[in-house]
Amino acid sequence: MRIERLVTMANDIATYFTSEPDHAAAVVSVRDHLKRFWDPTMRRQIKAHLAEGGEGLMPLAKEAIVDLYVPPVDAA
């Protein structure tokens, strides 16, 4: 898929969740949406785009994409 389309889609998702008053919850919501509804190829493409600077991505989308690839901290 063209990266421009993925950027638009990621920003649309982020825009939807900007109404969430808790910023951390908004990041998790965008991340979870990407995990559930984007196939692995799409996620790899958007991650690579972010690694190259993430031109066009909203800050909330950028945070969620980073969060996709951060291993969870063991709560134990």
mmJSON file of the N, C-alpha and C atoms, coordinates in Angstrom:
{"data_MODEL":{"atom_site":{
"group_PDB":["ATOM","ATOM","ATOM","ATOM","ATOM","ATOM","ATOM","ATOM","ATOM","ATOM","ATOM","ATOM","ATOM","ATOM","ATOM","ATOM","ATOM","ATOM","ATOM","ATOM","ATOM","ATOM","ATOM","ATOM","ATOM","ATOM","ATOM","ATOM","ATOM","ATOM","ATOM","ATOM","ATOM","ATOM","ATOM","ATOM","ATOM","ATOM","ATOM","ATOM","ATOM","ATOM","ATOM","ATOM","ATOM","ATOM","ATOM","ATOM","ATOM","ATOM","ATOM","ATOM","ATOM","ATOM","ATOM","ATOM","ATOM","ATOM","ATOM","ATOM","ATOM","ATOM","ATOM","ATOM","ATOM","ATOM","ATOM","ATOM","ATOM","ATOM","ATOM","ATOM","ATOM","ATOM","ATOM","ATOM","ATOM","ATOM","ATOM","ATOM","ATOM","ATOM","ATOM","ATOM","ATOM","ATOM","ATOM","ATOM","ATOM","ATOM","ATOM","ATOM","ATOM","ATOM","ATOM","ATOM","ATOM","ATOM","ATOM","ATOM","ATOM","ATOM","ATOM","ATOM","ATOM","ATOM","ATOM","ATOM","ATOM","ATOM","ATOM","ATOM","ATOM","ATOM","ATOM","ATOM","ATOM","ATOM","ATOM","ATOM","ATOM","ATOM","ATOM","ATOM","ATOM","ATOM","ATOM","ATOM","ATOM","ATOM","ATOM","ATOM","ATOM","ATOM","ATOM","ATOM","ATOM","ATOM","ATOM","ATOM","ATOM","ATOM","ATOM","ATOM","ATOM","ATOM","ATOM","ATOM","ATOM","ATOM","ATOM","ATOM","ATOM","ATOM","ATOM","ATOM","ATOM","ATOM","ATOM","ATOM","ATOM","ATOM","ATOM","ATOM","ATOM","ATOM","ATOM","ATOM","ATOM","ATOM","ATOM","ATOM","ATOM","ATOM","ATOM","ATOM","ATOM","ATOM","ATOM","ATOM","ATOM","ATOM","ATOM","ATOM","ATOM","ATOM","ATOM","ATOM","ATOM","ATOM","ATOM","ATOM","ATOM","ATOM","ATOM","ATOM","ATOM","ATOM","ATOM","ATOM","ATOM","ATOM","ATOM","ATOM","ATOM","ATOM","ATOM","ATOM","ATOM","ATOM","ATOM","ATOM","ATOM","ATOM","ATOM","ATOM","ATOM","ATOM","ATOM","ATOM","ATOM","ATOM","ATOM","ATOM","ATOM","ATOM","ATOM","ATOM"],
"id":[1,2,3,4,5,6,7,8,9,10,11,12,13,14,15,16,17,18,19,20,21,22,23,24,25,26,27,28,29,30,31,32,33,34,35,36,37,38,39,40,41,42,43,44,45,46,47,48,49,50,51,52,53,54,55,56,57,58,59,60,61,62,63,64,65,66,67,68,69,70,71,72,73,74,75,76,77,78,79,80,81,82,83,84,85,86,87,88,89,90,91,92,93,94,95,96,97,98,99,100,101,102,103,104,105,106,107,108,109,110,111,112,113,114,115,116,117,118,119,120,121,122,123,124,125,126,127,128,129,130,131,132,133,134,135,136,137,138,139,140,141,142,143,144,145,146,147,148,149,150,151,152,153,154,155,156,157,158,159,160,161,162,163,164,165,166,167,168,169,170,171,172,173,174,175,176,177,178,179,180,181,182,183,184,185,186,187,188,189,190,191,192,193,194,195,196,197,198,199,200,201,202,203,204,205,206,207,208,209,210,211,212,213,214,215,216,217,218,219,220,221,222,223,224,225,226,227,228],
"type_symbol":["N","C","C","N","C","C","N","C","C","N","C","C","N","C","C","N","C","C","N","C","C","N","C","C","N","C","C","N","C","C","N","C","C","N","C","C","N","C","C","N","C","C","N","C","C","N","C","C","N","C","C","N","C","C","N","C","C","N","C","C","N","C","C","N","C","C","N","C","C","N","C","C","N","C","C","N","C","C","N","C","C","N","C","C","N","C","C","N","C","C","N","C","C","N","C","C","N","C","C","N","C","C","N","C","C","N","C","C","N","C","C","N","C","C","N","C","C","N","C","C","N","C","C","N","C","C","N","C","C","N","C","C","N","C","C","N","C","C","N","C","C","N","C","C","N","C","C","N","C","C","N","C","C","N","C","C","N","C","C","N","C","C","N","C","C","N","C","C","N","C","C","N","C","C","N","C","C","N","C","C","N","C","C","N","C","C","N","C","C","N","C","C","N","C","C","N","C","C","N","C","C","N","C","C","N","C","C","N","C","C","N","C","C","N","C","C","N","C","C","N","C","C","N","C","C","N","C","C"],
"label_atom_id":["N","CA","C","N","CA","C","N","CA","C","N","CA","C","N","CA","C","N","CA","C","N","CA","C","N","CA","C","N","CA","C","N","CA","C","N","CA","C","N","CA","C","N","CA","C","N","CA","C","N","CA","C","N","CA","C","N","CA","C","N","CA","C","N","CA","C","N","CA","C","N","CA","C","N","CA","C","N","CA","C","N","CA","C","N","CA","C","N","CA","C","N","CA","C","N","CA","C","N","CA","C","N","CA","C","N","CA","C","N","CA","C","N","CA","C","N","CA","C","N","CA","C","N","CA","C","N","CA","C","N","CA","C","N","CA","C","N","CA","C","N","CA","C","N","CA","C","N","CA","C","N","CA","C","N","CA","C","N","CA","C","N","CA","C","N","CA","C","N","CA","C","N","CA","C","N","CA","C","N","CA","C","N","CA","C","N","CA","C","N","CA","C","N","CA","C","N","CA","C","N","CA","C","N","CA","C","N","CA","C","N","CA","C","N","CA","C","N","CA","C","N","CA","C","N","CA","C","N","CA","C","N","CA","C","N","CA","C","N","CA","C","N","CA","C","N","CA","C","N","CA","C","N","CA","C","N","CA","C","N","CA","C","N","CA","C"],
"label_alt_id":[null,null,null,null,null,null,null,null,null,null,null,null,null,null,null,null,null,null,null,null,null,null,null,null,null,null,null,null,null,null,null,null,null,null,null,null,null,null,null,null,null,null,null,null,null,null,null,null,null,null,null,null,null,null,null,null,null,null,null,null,null,null,null,null,null,null,null,null,null,null,null,null,null,null,null,null,null,null,null,null,null,null,null,null,null,null,null,null,null,null,null,null,null,null,null,null,null,null,null,null,null,null,null,null,null,null,null,null,null,null,null,null,null,null,null,null,null,null,null,null,null,null,null,null,null,null,null,null,null,null,null,null,null,null,null,null,null,null,null,null,null,null,null,null,null,null,null,null,null,null,null,null,null,null,null,null,null,null,null,null,null,null,null,null,null,null,null,null,null,null,null,null,null,null,null,null,null,null,null,null,null,null,null,null,null,null,null,null,null,null,null,null,null,null,null,null,null,null,null,null,null,null,null,null,null,null,null,null,null,null,null,null,null,null,null,null,null,null,null,null,null,null,null,null,null,null,null,null],
"label_comp_id":["MET","MET","MET","ARG","ARG","ARG","ILE","ILE","ILE","GLU","GLU","GLU","ARG","ARG","ARG","LEU","LEU","LEU","VAL","VAL","VAL","THR","THR","THR","MET","MET","MET","ALA","ALA","ALA","ASN","ASN","ASN","ASP","ASP","ASP","ILE","ILE","ILE","ALA","ALA","ALA","THR","THR","THR","TYR","TYR","TYR","PHE","PHE","PHE","THR","THR","THR","SER","SER","SER","GLU","GLU","GLU","PRO","PRO","PRO","ASP","ASP","ASP","HIS","HIS","HIS","ALA","ALA","ALA","ALA","ALA","ALA","ALA","ALA","ALA","VAL","VAL","VAL","VAL","VAL","VAL","SER","SER","SER","VAL","VAL","VAL","ARG","ARG","ARG","ASP","ASP","ASP","HIS","HIS","HIS","LEU","LEU","LEU","LYS","LYS","LYS","ARG","ARG","ARG","PHE","PHE","PHE","TRP","TRP","TRP","ASP","ASP","ASP","PRO","PRO","PRO","THR","THR","THR","MET","MET","MET","ARG","ARG","ARG","ARG","ARG","ARG","GLN","GLN","GLN","ILE","ILE","ILE","LYS","LYS","LYS","ALA","ALA","ALA","HIS","HIS","HIS","LEU","LEU","LEU","ALA","ALA","ALA","GLU","GLU","GLU","GLY","GLY","GLY","GLY","GLY","GLY","GLU","GLU","GLU","GLY","GLY","GLY","LEU","LEU","LEU","MET","MET","MET","PRO","PRO","PRO","LEU","LEU","LEU","ALA","ALA","ALA","LYS","LYS","LYS","GLU","GLU","GLU","ALA","ALA","ALA","ILE","ILE","ILE","VAL","VAL","VAL","ASP","ASP","ASP","LEU","LEU","LEU","TYR","TYR","TYR","VAL","VAL","VAL","PRO","PRO","PRO","PRO","PRO","PRO","VAL","VAL","VAL","ASP","ASP","ASP","ALA","ALA","ALA","ALA","ALA","ALA"],
"label_asym_id":["A","A","A","A","A","A","A","A","A","A","A","A","A","A","A","A","A","A","A","A","A","A","A","A","A","A","A","A","A","A","A","A","A","A","A","A","A","A","A","A","A","A","A","A","A","A","A","A","A","A","A","A","A","A","A","A","A","A","A","A","A","A","A","A","A","A","A","A","A","A","A","A","A","A","A","A","A","A","A","A","A","A","A","A","A","A","A","A","A","A","A","A","A","A","A","A","A","A","A","A","A","A","A","A","A","A","A","A","A","A","A","A","A","A","A","A","A","A","A","A","A","A","A","A","A","A","A","A","A","A","A","A","A","A","A","A","A","A","A","A","A","A","A","A","A","A","A","A","A","A","A","A","A","A","A","A","A","A","A","A","A","A","A","A","A","A","A","A","A","A","A","A","A","A","A","A","A","A","A","A","A","A","A","A","A","A","A","A","A","A","A","A","A","A","A","A","A","A","A","A","A","A","A","A","A","A","A","A","A","A","A","A","A","A","A","A","A","A","A","A","A","A","A","A","A","A","A","A"],
"label_entity_id":["1","1","1","1","1","1","1","1","1","1","1","1","1","1","1","1","1","1","1","1","1","1","1","1","1","1","1","1","1","1","1","1","1","1","1","1","1","1","1","1","1","1","1","1","1","1","1","1","1","1","1","1","1","1","1","1","1","1","1","1","1","1","1","1","1","1","1","1","1","1","1","1","1","1","1","1","1","1","1","1","1","1","1","1","1","1","1","1","1","1","1","1","1","1","1","1","1","1","1","1","1","1","1","1","1","1","1","1","1","1","1","1","1","1","1","1","1","1","1","1","1","1","1","1","1","1","1","1","1","1","1","1","1","1","1","1","1","1","1","1","1","1","1","1","1","1","1","1","1","1","1","1","1","1","1","1","1","1","1","1","1","1","1","1","1","1","1","1","1","1","1","1","1","1","1","1","1","1","1","1","1","1","1","1","1","1","1","1","1","1","1","1","1","1","1","1","1","1","1","1","1","1","1","1","1","1","1","1","1","1","1","1","1","1","1","1","1","1","1","1","1","1","1","1","1","1","1","1"],
"label_seq_id":[1,1,1,2,2,2,3,3,3,4,4,4,5,5,5,6,6,6,7,7,7,8,8,8,9,9,9,10,10,10,11,11,11,12,12,12,13,13,13,14,14,14,15,15,15,16,16,16,17,17,17,18,18,18,19,19,19,20,20,20,21,21,21,22,22,22,23,23,23,24,24,24,25,25,25,26,26,26,27,27,27,28,28,28,29,29,29,30,30,30,31,31,31,32,32,32,33,33,33,34,34,34,35,35,35,36,36,36,37,37,37,38,38,38,39,39,39,40,40,40,41,41,41,42,42,42,43,43,43,44,44,44,45,45,45,46,46,46,47,47,47,48,48,48,49,49,49,50,50,50,51,51,51,52,52,52,53,53,53,54,54,54,55,55,55,56,56,56,57,57,57,58,58,58,59,59,59,60,60,60,61,61,61,62,62,62,63,63,63,64,64,64,65,65,65,66,66,66,67,67,67,68,68,68,69,69,69,70,70,70,71,71,71,72,72,72,73,73,73,74,74,74,75,75,75,76,76,76],
"pdbx_PDB_ins_code":[null,null,null,null,null,null,null,null,null,null,null,null,null,null,null,null,null,null,null,null,null,null,null,null,null,null,null,null,null,null,null,null,null,null,null,null,null,null,null,null,null,null,null,null,null,null,null,null,null,null,null,null,null,null,null,null,null,null,null,null,null,null,null,null,null,null,null,null,null,null,null,null,null,null,null,null,null,null,null,null,null,null,null,null,null,null,null,null,null,null,null,null,null,null,null,null,null,null,null,null,null,null,null,null,null,null,null,null,null,null,null,null,null,null,null,null,null,null,null,null,null,null,null,null,null,null,null,null,null,null,null,null,null,null,null,null,null,null,null,null,null,null,null,null,null,null,null,null,null,null,null,null,null,null,null,null,null,null,null,null,null,null,null,null,null,null,null,null,null,null,null,null,null,null,null,null,null,null,null,null,null,null,null,null,null,null,null,null,null,null,null,null,null,null,null,null,null,null,null,null,null,null,null,null,null,null,null,null,null,null,null,null,null,null,null,null,null,null,null,null,null,null,null,null,null,null,null,null],
"Cartn_x":[0.854,0.0,0.9,0.463,1.238,1.326,2.516,2.742,1.859,1.575,0.71,-0.658,-1.155,-2.465,-2.392,-1.315,-1.157,-1.056,-0.344,-0.233,-1.613,-2.377,-3.732,-4.591,-4.511,-5.308,-4.888,-3.585,-3.099,-3.544,-3.469,-3.902,-5.408,-6.183,-7.637,-7.96,-7.261,-7.469,-7.07,-5.918,-5.45,-6.422,-6.938,-7.901,-9.129,-9.61,-10.779,-10.521,-9.334,-9.047,-8.525,-8.396,-7.961,-8.998,-10.229,-11.27,-11.103,-10.256,-9.988,-9.225,-9.792,-9.12,-7.795,-7.651,-6.421,-5.503,-4.419,-3.529,-2.958,-2.556,-2.0,-3.034,-4.282,-5.353,-5.57,-5.425,-5.567,-4.47,-3.241,-2.128,-2.416,-2.856,-3.167,-4.301,-5.302,-6.434,-6.003,-5.167,-4.664,-3.801,-2.907,-2.044,-2.871,-3.873,-4.702,-5.469,-5.924,-6.611,-5.658,-4.441,-3.459,-3.154,-3.053,-2.783,-3.925,-5.157,-6.323,-6.666,-6.553,-7.122,-6.111,-4.862,-3.844,-3.078,-2.828,-2.049,-0.568,0.22,1.629,2.425,2.112,2.82,2.561,1.322,0.98,1.712,1.74,2.428,3.929,4.529,5.964,6.233,5.356,5.54,5.46,4.477,4.319,5.454,5.932,7.079,8.316,8.56,9.705,9.589,8.385,8.166,8.503,8.075,8.388,9.895,10.569,12.022,12.762,12.127,12.71,12.256,11.617,11.194,9.699,8.924,7.477,6.77,7.27,6.67,5.163,4.428,2.981,2.2,2.868,2.154,1.896,0.694,0.353,1.14,1.431,2.159,1.509,0.187,-0.491,-0.277,-0.332,-0.084,1.353,2.3,3.704,3.892,3.309,3.443,2.869,1.734,1.094,1.939,2.548,3.39,4.626,5.236,6.368,5.914,4.745,4.209,3.944,3.687,3.48,4.708,5.878,7.126,7.916,7.334,7.99,7.492,8.402,7.943,7.267,6.198,5.515,6.424,6.279,7.046,6.359,7.123,6.565,6.145,4.872,4.324,4.687,5.278,5.595,6.726],
"Cartn_y":[-1.174,0.0,1.236,2.273,3.522,4.145,4.628,5.179,6.398,7.169,8.334,7.91,6.805,6.294,5.805,5.129,4.661,5.833,6.878,8.073,8.684,8.812,9.359,8.506,7.201,6.3,6.406,6.412,6.526,7.848,8.921,10.225,10.266,9.619,9.557,8.841,7.753,7.018,7.895,8.537,9.41,10.565,11.143,12.241,11.79,10.6,10.072,10.013,9.573,9.377,10.63,11.749,12.976,13.475,13.007,13.423,12.736,11.714,11.017,11.97,12.293,13.25,12.737,11.435,10.839,10.523,11.282,11.131,9.715,9.146,7.786,6.786,6.968,6.084,6.264,7.485,7.738,7.015,7.071,6.373,4.874,4.312,2.88,2.537,3.392,3.134,3.117,4.079,4.1,2.866,2.57,1.39,0.118,-0.035,-1.239,-1.348,-0.22,-0.233,-0.73,-0.209,-0.635,-2.124,-2.601,-4.029,-4.904,-4.473,-5.29,-5.271,-4.11,-3.938,-3.758,-3.544,-3.412,-4.724,-5.159,-6.389,-6.085,-7.121,-6.906,-6.112,-6.293,-5.541,-4.049,-3.676,-2.261,-1.698,-2.458,-1.996,-1.838,-2.769,-2.648,-1.413,-1.153,0.011,1.313,1.423,2.676,2.831,1.714,1.77,2.254,1.726,2.15,3.626,4.066,5.478,6.347,5.932,6.686,6.701,5.588,5.513,6.479,6.814,7.759,9.19,9.422,10.769,10.92,10.04,10.062,11.263,11.741,12.922,12.756,13.776,13.81,13.176,12.428,11.771,12.739,12.665,13.447,12.902,13.757,13.286,12.081,12.07,10.943,9.657,9.739,8.568,8.087,9.018,8.647,7.905,8.431,7.779,6.365,6.205,4.885,3.902,4.372,3.5,3.07,3.996,3.639,2.61,2.836,1.949,0.537,0.41,-0.914,-1.804,-1.179,-1.93,-1.886,-1.331,-1.321,-2.536,-3.399,-4.566,-4.148,-4.838,-4.477,-4.703,-3.841,-3.961,-4.997,-5.931,-6.965,-6.322,-6.445,-5.813,-6.58,-7.743,-8.562,-8.007],
"Cartn_z":[0.0,0.0,0.0,-0.658,-0.716,0.666,1.0,2.332,2.591,1.565,1.748,2.268,1.747,2.185,3.627,3.983,5.362,6.334,5.934,6.782,6.984,5.919,6.027,6.95,6.781,7.621,9.09,9.36,10.742,11.357,10.59,11.091,11.33,10.483,10.694,12.005,12.264,13.514,14.697,14.601,15.68,15.907,14.845,14.975,15.749,15.455,16.16,17.664,18.051,19.468,20.174,19.481,20.158,21.146,21.028,21.979,23.336,23.407,24.67,25.596,26.776,27.659,28.232,28.356,28.885,27.702,27.579,26.424,26.326,27.448,27.433,26.918,27.308,26.834,25.333,24.85,23.412,22.633,23.139,22.48,22.422,23.545,23.606,22.638,22.547,21.651,20.192,19.803,18.425,18.18,19.108,18.983,18.828,19.688,19.64,18.324,17.808,16.512,15.419,15.421,14.421,14.561,15.791,16.018,15.511,15.76,15.41,13.927,13.319,11.984,10.853,11.172,10.129,10.03,8.814,8.678,8.953,9.214,9.573,8.536,7.269,6.23,6.368,6.617,6.794,8.01,9.099,10.312,10.068,9.341,9.027,8.167,7.205,6.33,7.12,8.012,8.757,9.77,10.339,11.25,10.502,9.301,8.496,8.137,7.826,7.508,8.718,9.892,11.108,11.347,11.117,11.304,10.375,9.257,8.303,8.571,9.705,10.077,10.25,9.654,9.849,9.251,8.127,7.504,7.345,7.813,7.659,8.787,9.663,10.762,11.913,12.448,13.64,14.833,15.823,17.004,17.684,17.81,18.449,17.65,16.347,15.503,15.68,15.728,15.93,17.247,18.308,19.615,19.592,18.954,18.89,18.089,17.021,16.2,16.986,17.702,18.567,19.587,20.171,21.208,20.678,19.387,18.784,18.956,18.991,18.947,20.242,21.293,22.596,23.363,23.814,24.56,25.857,26.246,27.485,28.689,29.674,30.908,31.783,32.29,33.161,34.474,34.794,35.998,37.265,37.147,38.324,39.133],
"occupancy":[1.0,1.0,1.0,1.0,1.0,1.0,1.0,1.0,1.0,1.0,1.0,1.0,1.0,1.0,1.0,1.0,1.0,1.0,1.0,1.0,1.0,1.0,1.0,1.0,1.0,1.0,1.0,1.0,1.0,1.0,1.0,1.0,1.0,1.0,1.0,1.0,1.0,1.0,1.0,1.0,1.0,1.0,1.0,1.0,1.0,1.0,1.0,1.0,1.0,1.0,1.0,1.0,1.0,1.0,1.0,1.0,1.0,1.0,1.0,1.0,1.0,1.0,1.0,1.0,1.0,1.0,1.0,1.0,1.0,1.0,1.0,1.0,1.0,1.0,1.0,1.0,1.0,1.0,1.0,1.0,1.0,1.0,1.0,1.0,1.0,1.0,1.0,1.0,1.0,1.0,1.0,1.0,1.0,1.0,1.0,1.0,1.0,1.0,1.0,1.0,1.0,1.0,1.0,1.0,1.0,1.0,1.0,1.0,1.0,1.0,1.0,1.0,1.0,1.0,1.0,1.0,1.0,1.0,1.0,1.0,1.0,1.0,1.0,1.0,1.0,1.0,1.0,1.0,1.0,1.0,1.0,1.0,1.0,1.0,1.0,1.0,1.0,1.0,1.0,1.0,1.0,1.0,1.0,1.0,1.0,1.0,1.0,1.0,1.0,1.0,1.0,1.0,1.0,1.0,1.0,1.0,1.0,1.0,1.0,1.0,1.0,1.0,1.0,1.0,1.0,1.0,1.0,1.0,1.0,1.0,1.0,1.0,1.0,1.0,1.0,1.0,1.0,1.0,1.0,1.0,1.0,1.0,1.0,1.0,1.0,1.0,1.0,1.0,1.0,1.0,1.0,1.0,1.0,1.0,1.0,1.0,1.0,1.0,1.0,1.0,1.0,1.0,1.0,1.0,1.0,1.0,1.0,1.0,1.0,1.0,1.0,1.0,1.0,1.0,1.0,1.0,1.0,1.0,1.0,1.0,1.0,1.0,1.0,1.0,1.0,1.0,1.0,1.0],
"B_iso_or_equiv":[0.0,0.0,0.0,0.0,0.0,0.0,0.0,0.0,0.0,0.0,0.0,0.0,0.0,0.0,0.0,0.0,0.0,0.0,0.0,0.0,0.0,0.0,0.0,0.0,0.0,0.0,0.0,0.0,0.0,0.0,0.0,0.0,0.0,0.0,0.0,0.0,0.0,0.0,0.0,0.0,0.0,0.0,0.0,0.0,0.0,0.0,0.0,0.0,0.0,0.0,0.0,0.0,0.0,0.0,0.0,0.0,0.0,0.0,0.0,0.0,0.0,0.0,0.0,0.0,0.0,0.0,0.0,0.0,0.0,0.0,0.0,0.0,0.0,0.0,0.0,0.0,0.0,0.0,0.0,0.0,0.0,0.0,0.0,0.0,0.0,0.0,0.0,0.0,0.0,0.0,0.0,0.0,0.0,0.0,0.0,0.0,0.0,0.0,0.0,0.0,0.0,0.0,0.0,0.0,0.0,0.0,0.0,0.0,0.0,0.0,0.0,0.0,0.0,0.0,0.0,0.0,0.0,0.0,0.0,0.0,0.0,0.0,0.0,0.0,0.0,0.0,0.0,0.0,0.0,0.0,0.0,0.0,0.0,0.0,0.0,0.0,0.0,0.0,0.0,0.0,0.0,0.0,0.0,0.0,0.0,0.0,0.0,0.0,0.0,0.0,0.0,0.0,0.0,0.0,0.0,0.0,0.0,0.0,0.0,0.0,0.0,0.0,0.0,0.0,0.0,0.0,0.0,0.0,0.0,0.0,0.0,0.0,0.0,0.0,0.0,0.0,0.0,0.0,0.0,0.0,0.0,0.0,0.0,0.0,0.0,0.0,0.0,0.0,0.0,0.0,0.0,0.0,0.0,0.0,0.0,0.0,0.0,0.0,0.0,0.0,0.0,0.0,0.0,0.0,0.0,0.0,0.0,0.0,0.0,0.0,0.0,0.0,0.0,0.0,0.0,0.0,0.0,0.0,0.0,0.0,0.0,0.0,0.0,0.0,0.0,0.0,0.0,0.0],
"pdbx_formal_charge":[null,null,null,null,null,null,null,null,null,null,null,null,null,null,null,null,null,null,null,null,null,null,null,null,null,null,null,null,null,null,null,null,null,null,null,null,null,null,null,null,null,null,null,null,null,null,null,null,null,null,null,null,null,null,null,null,null,null,null,null,null,null,null,null,null,null,null,null,null,null,null,null,null,null,null,null,null,null,null,null,null,null,null,null,null,null,null,null,null,null,null,null,null,null,null,null,null,null,null,null,null,null,null,null,null,null,null,null,null,null,null,null,null,null,null,null,null,null,null,null,null,null,null,null,null,null,null,null,null,null,null,null,null,null,null,null,null,null,null,null,null,null,null,null,null,null,null,null,null,null,null,null,null,null,null,null,null,null,null,null,null,null,null,null,null,null,null,null,null,null,null,null,null,null,null,null,null,null,null,null,null,null,null,null,null,null,null,null,null,null,null,null,null,null,null,null,null,null,null,null,null,null,null,null,null,null,null,null,null,null,null,null,null,null,null,null,null,null,null,null,null,null,null,null,null,null,null,null],
"auth_seq_id":[1,1,1,2,2,2,3,3,3,4,4,4,5,5,5,6,6,6,7,7,7,8,8,8,9,9,9,10,10,10,11,11,11,12,12,12,13,13,13,14,14,14,15,15,15,16,16,16,17,17,17,18,18,18,19,19,19,20,20,20,21,21,21,22,22,22,23,23,23,24,24,24,25,25,25,26,26,26,27,27,27,28,28,28,29,29,29,30,30,30,31,31,31,32,32,32,33,33,33,34,34,34,35,35,35,36,36,36,37,37,37,38,38,38,39,39,39,40,40,40,41,41,41,42,42,42,43,43,43,44,44,44,45,45,45,46,46,46,47,47,47,48,48,48,49,49,49,50,50,50,51,51,51,52,52,52,53,53,53,54,54,54,55,55,55,56,56,56,57,57,57,58,58,58,59,59,59,60,60,60,61,61,61,62,62,62,63,63,63,64,64,64,65,65,65,66,66,66,67,67,67,68,68,68,69,69,69,70,70,70,71,71,71,72,72,72,73,73,73,74,74,74,75,75,75,76,76,76],
"auth_comp_id":["MET","MET","MET","ARG","ARG","ARG","ILE","ILE","ILE","GLU","GLU","GLU","ARG","ARG","ARG","LEU","LEU","LEU","VAL","VAL","VAL","THR","THR","THR","MET","MET","MET","ALA","ALA","ALA","ASN","ASN","ASN","ASP","ASP","ASP","ILE","ILE","ILE","ALA","ALA","ALA","THR","THR","THR","TYR","TYR","TYR","PHE","PHE","PHE","THR","THR","THR","SER","SER","SER","GLU","GLU","GLU","PRO","PRO","PRO","ASP","ASP","ASP","HIS","HIS","HIS","ALA","ALA","ALA","ALA","ALA","ALA","ALA","ALA","ALA","VAL","VAL","VAL","VAL","VAL","VAL","SER","SER","SER","VAL","VAL","VAL","ARG","ARG","ARG","ASP","ASP","ASP","HIS","HIS","HIS","LEU","LEU","LEU","LYS","LYS","LYS","ARG","ARG","ARG","PHE","PHE","PHE","TRP","TRP","TRP","ASP","ASP","ASP","PRO","PRO","PRO","THR","THR","THR","MET","MET","MET","ARG","ARG","ARG","ARG","ARG","ARG","GLN","GLN","GLN","ILE","ILE","ILE","LYS","LYS","LYS","ALA","ALA","ALA","HIS","HIS","HIS","LEU","LEU","LEU","ALA","ALA","ALA","GLU","GLU","GLU","GLY","GLY","GLY","GLY","GLY","GLY","GLU","GLU","GLU","GLY","GLY","GLY","LEU","LEU","LEU","MET","MET","MET","PRO","PRO","PRO","LEU","LEU","LEU","ALA","ALA","ALA","LYS","LYS","LYS","GLU","GLU","GLU","ALA","ALA","ALA","ILE","ILE","ILE","VAL","VAL","VAL","ASP","ASP","ASP","LEU","LEU","LEU","TYR","TYR","TYR","VAL","VAL","VAL","PRO","PRO","PRO","PRO","PRO","PRO","VAL","VAL","VAL","ASP","ASP","ASP","ALA","ALA","ALA","ALA","ALA","ALA"],
"auth_asym_id":["A","A","A","A","A","A","A","A","A","A","A","A","A","A","A","A","A","A","A","A","A","A","A","A","A","A","A","A","A","A","A","A","A","A","A","A","A","A","A","A","A","A","A","A","A","A","A","A","A","A","A","A","A","A","A","A","A","A","A","A","A","A","A","A","A","A","A","A","A","A","A","A","A","A","A","A","A","A","A","A","A","A","A","A","A","A","A","A","A","A","A","A","A","A","A","A","A","A","A","A","A","A","A","A","A","A","A","A","A","A","A","A","A","A","A","A","A","A","A","A","A","A","A","A","A","A","A","A","A","A","A","A","A","A","A","A","A","A","A","A","A","A","A","A","A","A","A","A","A","A","A","A","A","A","A","A","A","A","A","A","A","A","A","A","A","A","A","A","A","A","A","A","A","A","A","A","A","A","A","A","A","A","A","A","A","A","A","A","A","A","A","A","A","A","A","A","A","A","A","A","A","A","A","A","A","A","A","A","A","A","A","A","A","A","A","A","A","A","A","A","A","A","A","A","A","A","A","A"],
"auth_atom_id":["N","CA","C","N","CA","C","N","CA","C","N","CA","C","N","CA","C","N","CA","C","N","CA","C","N","CA","C","N","CA","C","N","CA","C","N","CA","C","N","CA","C","N","CA","C","N","CA","C","N","CA","C","N","CA","C","N","CA","C","N","CA","C","N","CA","C","N","CA","C","N","CA","C","N","CA","C","N","CA","C","N","CA","C","N","CA","C","N","CA","C","N","CA","C","N","CA","C","N","CA","C","N","CA","C","N","CA","C","N","CA","C","N","CA","C","N","CA","C","N","CA","C","N","CA","C","N","CA","C","N","CA","C","N","CA","C","N","CA","C","N","CA","C","N","CA","C","N","CA","C","N","CA","C","N","CA","C","N","CA","C","N","CA","C","N","CA","C","N","CA","C","N","CA","C","N","CA","C","N","CA","C","N","CA","C","N","CA","C","N","CA","C","N","CA","C","N","CA","C","N","CA","C","N","CA","C","N","CA","C","N","CA","C","N","CA","C","N","CA","C","N","CA","C","N","CA","C","N","CA","C","N","CA","C","N","CA","C","N","CA","C","N","CA","C","N","CA","C","N","CA","C","N","CA","C","N","CA","C","N","CA","C","N","CA","C"],
"pdbx_PDB_model_num":[1,1,1,1,1,1,1,1,1,1,1,1,1,1,1,1,1,1,1,1,1,1,1,1,1,1,1,1,1,1,1,1,1,1,1,1,1,1,1,1,1,1,1,1,1,1,1,1,1,1,1,1,1,1,1,1,1,1,1,1,1,1,1,1,1,1,1,1,1,1,1,1,1,1,1,1,1,1,1,1,1,1,1,1,1,1,1,1,1,1,1,1,1,1,1,1,1,1,1,1,1,1,1,1,1,1,1,1,1,1,1,1,1,1,1,1,1,1,1,1,1,1,1,1,1,1,1,1,1,1,1,1,1,1,1,1,1,1,1,1,1,1,1,1,1,1,1,1,1,1,1,1,1,1,1,1,1,1,1,1,1,1,1,1,1,1,1,1,1,1,1,1,1,1,1,1,1,1,1,1,1,1,1,1,1,1,1,1,1,1,1,1,1,1,1,1,1,1,1,1,1,1,1,1,1,1,1,1,1,1,1,1,1,1,1,1,1,1,1,1,1,1,1,1,1,1,1,1]
}}}
